[in-house]
Amino acid sequence: MFKYTLDNKRYHTLNYYYKKKYGKKVFKVSLNASFSCPNKINGKGCIFCSKLGSGDFAGNKDKDLKTQFEEVKNIMLKKWNDAYFIGYFQANTNTYAPVEVLKEKYESILRLDNVIGLSIATRSDCINEECLNYLVELNKKTDLTIELGLQSMHESTLKYINRGHDLSNFDNCVKKLKENNIKVVVHIINGLPNETKDMMLKTVKHLNKLHIDGIKIHMLHVIKNTELADIYLKNPFHILTKDEYIDIVISQLELLDPKIVIHRITGDPVKEDLIEPKWLLKKFCVLNDIDKEMVRRNSYQGKLLD
């Protein structure tokens, strides 16, 4: 059995990480703190981004953060009545505000019962020195993780998707966070237009060198009312098949340091908004097929690093 798992997974699961660290179930509670995004304010935003800023399953922004948190927590406690919680600031760019605003929002969640940490989704170009200094202090008193979107290491792709920053900006941000012992989780997307399997593998190889703590691997999905949808409907590009995606993900896992925690290995599109790929709606089928194919290949995370 793979070292960093509690079940049949052959990769370092988030469940394993939290169970080993805290001894019981830990849930991330997704929140919408009504932050905006500089990439949307200064332009059209990333071409794939939904109107909810990648927070389709975050809380209702019309409700205060405590109410959002309690609603999700109460649902979770019906299944596991003894758990810890992490406040997940998910929608849009969650450091895009003055530090005083960040403090008020973050710390309102930290004051709640059984909250042992925060996970903050943001962009590498939205952590200035004042913000970084605050995150350093925050990291001393809670289990803090910063989630950074990269999507791809390739400059041509970053320009195509209108990412709004380059690779060096991302690398410098990760370096500063890691120098201050702040955990970093990185988001990448497989299947971006014009990218080959080799390009997707190079993105993972690059992240390995940065000594990140975790990764979220997504499959590109075309969502209604996005620029990507307009591009696809006018001139359809190749969408990875399920088998192609599984092959790429397993190849990426084989290149990843086994200590890197896999926070996500497929996406959760909203059915009503999804244009393609339809196979992504069967999330558990994708997860099970990844497991089965890893067994068939005798594959596991970090295999090619042995």
C-alpha positions in Angstrom: 0.0 0.0 0.0 1.1 3.6 -0.7 2.6 5.1 2.4 0.4 8.3 2.6 -3.1 6.8 2.5 -5.6 5.2 4.7 -7.5 3.4 1.9 -6.8 2.1 -1.5 -5.5 5.3 -2.9 -2.0 5.4 -4.4 -1.5 9.1 -3.8 -1.2 11.3 -0.8 -4.8 12.0 0.2 -5.9 15.1 2.1 -7.9 12.8 4.4 -4.7 11.0 5.3 -2.9 14.3 5.9 -5.6 15.6 8.3 -6.2 12.3 10.1 -2.5 11.9 10.8 -2.2 15.5 12.0 -5.3 15.9 14.1 -6.5 12.3 14.7 -10.0 12.8 13.4 -12.1 14.1 10.5 -11.4 17.6 9.3 -13.8 19.5 7.0 -13.1 22.5 4.8 -16.1 24.8 4.9 -16.4 26.9 1.7 -17.1 30.6 2.1 -17.9 33.5 -0.1 -16.6 36.7 1.6 -17.6 39.0 -1.3 -14.1 39.7 -2.5 -13.6 40.8 -6.0 -10.7 40.0 -8.4 -8.2 42.5 -9.9 -8.1 40.5 -13.1 -11.9 41.1 -13.6 -11.7 44.8 -12.6 -8.8 45.5 -14.8 -10.0 43.4 -17.7 -12.2 40.4 -18.6 -10.7 38.0 -16.1 -9.5 34.5 -16.9 -11.3 33.2 -19.9 -12.6 30.1 -18.0 -13.8 31.8 -14.8 -17.5 31.6 -13.9 -19.5 34.5 -12.7 -19.0 33.3 -9.1 -15.2 33.4 -9.4 -14.5 29.7 -9.1 -16.7 29.7 -6.0 -19.7 27.9 -7.4 -20.0 25.7 -4.3 -19.0 28.4 -1.8 -21.5 30.0 0.6 -24.2 32.5 -0.3 -22.5 35.9 -0.3 -25.8 37.6 0.7 -25.4 35.9 4.1 -22.8 36.9 6.7 -19.8 34.6 7.0 -20.8 33.1 10.4 -24.2 32.1 8.9 -22.6 30.6 5.9 -20.2 28.6 8.1 -22.9 27.3 10.5 -25.1 26.2 7.7 -22.4 24.0 6.1 -21.1 22.8 9.5 -24.4 21.6 10.6 -24.8 19.5 7.5 -21.4 18.0 8.0 -22.0 17.2 11.6 -24.9 14.9 10.6 -22.5 12.6 9.0 -19.5 13.1 11.4 -20.5 14.3 14.8 -17.0 14.9 16.0 -14.9 16.9 13.6 -12.7 19.9 13.2 -13.2 22.6 10.6 -11.1 24.8 8.3 -12.6 28.0 6.9 -12.1 27.9 3.2 -12.2 31.4 1.6 -12.9 30.2 -1.9 -14.6 32.6 -4.2 -12.6 35.1 -6.2 -9.4 36.6 -4.8 -9.4 36.5 -1.0 -6.4 38.8 -0.3 -7.7 41.5 -2.6 -8.6 44.0 0.1 -6.9 46.2 2.8 -5.4 44.2 5.6 -7.9 45.6 8.1 -10.7 44.0 6.0 -8.8 40.7 5.8 -8.4 40.6 9.5 -12.0 41.2 10.2 -13.2 38.5 7.8 -10.6 35.8 8.6 -10.6 36.2 12.4 -14.4 36.2 12.5 -14.2 32.5 11.4 -11.2 31.7 13.7 -13.3 32.7 16.7 -15.9 29.9 15.9 -15.8 26.6 17.8 -13.6 23.8 16.5 -12.1 25.9 13.7 -8.4 24.9 13.6 -7.3 26.7 10.4 -7.9 28.7 7.3 -7.4 28.0 3.7 -7.3 31.2 1.6 -7.6 31.1 -2.2 -5.9 34.0 -4.0 -3.5 35.1 -6.8 0.2 35.5 -6.7 -0.1 39.1 -7.7 -2.4 39.9 -4.8 -0.1 39.3 -1.8 1.8 42.6 -1.2 4.3 43.1 1.7 1.7 44.3 4.2 -0.5 41.3 3.4 2.4 38.9 3.6 3.4 40.3 7.0 -0.1 39.7 8.3 -0.2 36.2 6.9 3.1 35.5 8.7 1.5 36.5 12.0 -1.7 34.6 11.2 0.3 31.5 10.5 1.7 31.6 14.0 -1.7 31.2 15.6 -3.6 28.9 13.2 -3.2 26.2 10.6 -2.9 28.4 7.5 -2.8 27.4 3.9 -2.6 29.7 0.9 -4.1 28.4 -2.3 -2.6 29.9 -5.5 -4.0 29.6 -9.0 -1.3 28.9 -11.6 -3.1 26.7 -14.1 0.0 26.3 -16.3 3.7 27.1 -16.2 3.7 28.0 -19.9 3.8 31.7 -20.7 1.9 31.2 -24.0 -1.0 29.5 -22.1 -1.0 32.2 -19.4 -1.4 34.8 -22.0 -4.1 32.8 -23.9 -6.2 32.3 -20.8 -5.7 36.0 -19.8 -4.2 35.0 -16.4 -2.9 38.5 -15.7 0.5 37.5 -14.3 3.5 35.6 -15.5 5.4 32.6 -14.2 8.1 34.6 -12.4 5.5 36.5 -10.4 4.0 33.2 -9.3 7.4 31.7 -8.5 8.4 34.7 -6.4 5.2 34.6 -4.4 5.6 30.9 -3.6 9.3 31.5 -2.6 8.2 34.3 -0.2 5.5 32.2 1.4 7.7 29.2 1.8 10.5 31.3 3.3 8.0 32.2 6.0 6.9 28.6 6.6 3.4 29.2 5.1 1.9 26.2 3.4 1.1 26.6 -0.3 -1.4 24.6 -2.4 -1.4 25.2 -6.2 -4.2 24.9 -8.7 -3.5 23.6 -12.2 -5.8 22.8 -15.1 -5.3 19.9 -17.5 -6.6 20.2 -21.1 -6.1 23.9 -21.7 -6.3 24.8 -25.4 -3.0 24.1 -27.4 -1.4 22.2 -24.5 0.1 18.8 -25.1 0.5 16.1 -22.5 4.2 16.9 -22.3 3.4 20.5 -21.5 1.1 19.4 -18.7 3.8 17.2 -17.2 6.3 20.0 -17.3 4.0 22.1 -15.2 4.0 19.4 -12.5 7.8 19.1 -12.8 8.2 22.8 -12.2 5.9 22.7 -9.1 8.0 19.9 -7.7 11.0 22.1 -7.7 9.2 24.8 -5.7 8.6 22.4 -2.8 4.9 23.1 -2.6 2.8 21.5 0.1 -0.3 20.5 -1.9 -1.9 20.5 -5.4 -5.4 20.7 -6.9 -5.6 19.1 -10.3 -8.6 20.2 -12.4 -9.9 19.2 -15.8 -10.7 22.1 -18.0 -14.5 22.5 -18.3 -16.3 24.9 -20.6 -18.9 26.8 -18.6 -21.8 28.8 -20.0 -21.5 32.6 -20.1 -17.6 32.6 -20.1 -15.2 33.8 -22.7 -14.0 30.3 -23.0 -17.5 29.2 -23.9 -17.7 31.8 -26.7 -14.3 30.6 -28.1 -15.4 26.9 -27.9 -18.8 27.4 -29.5 -17.4 29.4 -32.4 -14.4 27.2 -33.0 -14.4 24.0 -31.0 -11.0 22.8 -29.7 -10.1 19.3 -28.5 -11.6 18.5 -25.1 -9.7 15.7 -23.3 -11.6 12.4 -23.1 -11.9 10.7 -19.8 -9.2 8.2 -20.7 -6.8 10.9 -21.8 -7.4 12.8 -18.6 -6.8 9.8 -16.5 -3.6 9.0 -18.3 -2.3 12.5 -17.8 -3.2 12.7 -14.2 -1.5 9.4 -13.4 1.6 10.5 -15.3 1.6 13.7 -13.3 1.2 11.9 -10.0 4.2 9.6 -10.8 6.3 12.8 -11.1 5.2 14.4 -7.9 7.0 14.2 -4.6 4.9 11.8 -2.5 5.0 14.3 0.4 2.9 16.7 -1.7 -0.8 16.4 -0.6 -3.3 15.8 -3.4 -6.2 18.1 -2.4 -8.2 17.5 -5.6 -7.8 15.3 -8.6 -10.9 16.2 -10.6 -13.5 19.1 -10.7 -17.1 19.7 -9.6 -18.8 21.6 -12.4 -22.4 22.8 -12.0 -24.5 20.5 -14.2 -26.8 23.3 -15.5 -23.8 25.5 -16.5 -21.6 22.8 -18.1 -21.1 22.7 -21.8 -18.2 20.2 -22.0 -17.0 17.6 -21.0 -20.1 15.8 -19.8 -18.1 12.9 -18.4 -16.9 15.2 -15.7 -20.3 15.1 -14.1 -19.6 11.5 -13.0 -17.0 12.5 -10.4 -16.8 9.3 -8.5 -16.6 7.3 -11.7 -13.5 9.3 -12.6 -12.0 8.9 -9.2 -12.6 5.1 -9.3 -11.2 4.8 -12.8 -8.0 6.6 -11.7 -7.7 4.2 -8.8 -8.2 1.1 -11.0 -5.8 2.3 -13.7 -3.1 3.0 -11.1 -3.5 -0.5 -9.9 -3.3 -1.9 -13.4 -0.1 0.1 -14.1 1.3 -0.7 -10.6 1.6 3.1 -10.4 1.8 5.4 -7.4 2.7 9.0 -6.5 6.4 9.6 -7.0 7.0 6.4 -8.8 9.3 8.0 -11.3 11.3 9.7 -8.5 12.3 6.4 -6.9 
